[in-house]
Amino acid sequence: MTSSGVGAKHNTGIMCVTKGVIYQGRTEGMHAWISAHAAQTDLRDLEMAMKNADVFLWRVGQGAVTPAMVASMAEYPVILRWQNRSRIHREAHRSRAEGRRCRHRAE
């Protein structure tokens, strides 16, 4: 979200929290930081947000993302995981072998 033209533009991504998509008009679990990232969209949950997505950056707990959700992403998706290697990381690899996956270790 930069003004220099480098990086992702605010209106090209959908952010989610544990209670679903951060959308304009949402009131549950909102505060100033989250509200600043609200998108104008009809998407309401993570499964809907992942369908046909090109990039997925996540820091969610086990079981939040299923292999079917990864399989629903666009062709050659990029999956960025901000936690240690997990079962879903391996399942994502099996679901979308043509995609790219990487992770950050916070240790």
VMD Tcl script that draws the C-alpha trace (Angstrom):
set ca {
  {0.00 0.00 0.00}
  {2.48 2.56 -1.15}
  {2.16 5.75 -3.12}
  {5.30 5.06 -5.16}
  {3.62 2.42 -7.32}
  {5.59 -0.39 -5.69}
  {3.68 -3.04 -3.76}
  {0.05 -4.07 -3.60}
  {-2.68 -1.53 -4.11}
  {-5.25 -1.34 -1.31}
  {-8.21 -2.18 -3.56}
  {-6.68 -5.34 -5.05}
  {-6.72 -7.52 -1.96}
  {-9.16 -8.98 0.53}
  {-8.12 -9.22 4.18}
  {-9.63 -11.75 6.56}
  {-9.54 -12.24 10.32}
  {-10.81 -15.16 12.37}
  {-14.38 -13.95 11.96}
  {-14.20 -13.66 8.16}
  {-13.64 -11.05 5.47}
  {-12.98 -7.45 6.49}
  {-15.60 -5.65 4.39}
  {-17.05 -2.15 4.35}
  {-20.11 -2.02 6.59}
  {-19.00 -4.83 8.89}
  {-19.39 -4.06 12.60}
  {-18.39 -7.28 14.40}
  {-14.83 -7.27 15.76}
  {-13.86 -4.02 14.06}
  {-11.47 -1.36 15.35}
  {-9.52 1.49 13.72}
  {-6.72 -0.64 12.22}
  {-9.04 -3.31 10.81}
  {-11.54 -0.74 9.50}
  {-8.77 0.93 7.49}
  {-8.42 -2.30 5.46}
  {-12.12 -2.92 4.79}
  {-12.86 -3.81 1.17}
  {-15.96 -3.07 -0.84}
  {-16.95 -6.69 -1.56}
  {-19.74 -9.24 -1.22}
  {-17.27 -11.88 0.05}
  {-17.90 -12.86 3.66}
  {-15.67 -15.83 4.56}
  {-12.19 -17.18 3.90}
  {-13.44 -19.90 1.55}
  {-15.14 -17.30 -0.67}
  {-12.08 -15.02 -0.55}
  {-9.70 -17.78 -1.66}
  {-11.70 -18.78 -4.74}
  {-9.70 -17.70 -7.83}
  {-7.18 -15.79 -5.68}
  {-3.69 -15.38 -7.14}
  {-1.90 -14.81 -3.85}
  {-2.69 -15.93 -0.32}
  {-0.70 -14.54 2.61}
  {-1.75 -16.12 5.86}
  {-1.13 -16.33 9.51}
  {-4.00 -18.49 10.65}
  {-4.31 -21.52 12.86}
  {-4.48 -25.17 11.96}
  {-7.64 -26.24 10.18}
  {-8.64 -22.79 8.91}
  {-7.57 -23.59 5.34}
  {-8.47 -26.84 3.61}
  {-6.91 -28.49 0.55}
  {-10.18 -27.79 -1.31}
  {-9.79 -24.07 -0.60}
  {-6.23 -24.13 -1.95}
  {-7.42 -26.09 -5.01}
  {-10.03 -23.37 -5.71}
  {-7.34 -20.70 -6.17}
  {-6.29 -19.32 -9.57}
  {-3.80 -21.13 -11.78}
  {-0.22 -21.00 -10.39}
  {-1.11 -19.44 -7.03}
  {1.45 -18.01 -4.64}
  {0.95 -19.08 -1.02}
  {2.90 -17.23 1.68}
  {2.70 -18.70 5.18}
  {3.81 -16.70 8.19}
  {4.29 -19.60 10.59}
  {6.21 -22.79 10.94}
  {5.71 -25.68 8.55}
  {2.45 -27.47 9.13}
  {0.12 -30.12 7.82}
  {-1.78 -27.61 5.66}
  {1.47 -26.42 4.08}
  {2.14 -30.00 2.95}
  {-1.49 -30.45 1.85}
  {-1.33 -27.20 -0.13}
  {1.70 -28.59 -1.93}
  {-0.19 -31.77 -2.79}
  {-3.31 -29.83 -3.85}
  {-1.50 -27.35 -6.09}
  {1.89 -28.72 -7.11}
  {2.19 -26.06 -9.83}
  {1.86 -23.19 -7.35}
  {4.57 -21.53 -5.30}
  {4.72 -21.79 -1.54}
  {7.03 -20.14 0.93}
  {7.02 -19.47 4.63}
  {8.60 -17.30 7.26}
  {9.88 -18.79 10.49}
  {9.27 -16.57 13.47}
  {11.72 -18.40 15.71}
}
mol new
graphics top color blue
foreach p $ca { graphics top sphere $p radius 0.5 }
foreach p [lrange $ca 0 end-1] q [lrange $ca 1 end] { graphics top cylinder $p $q radius 0.2 }
display resetview
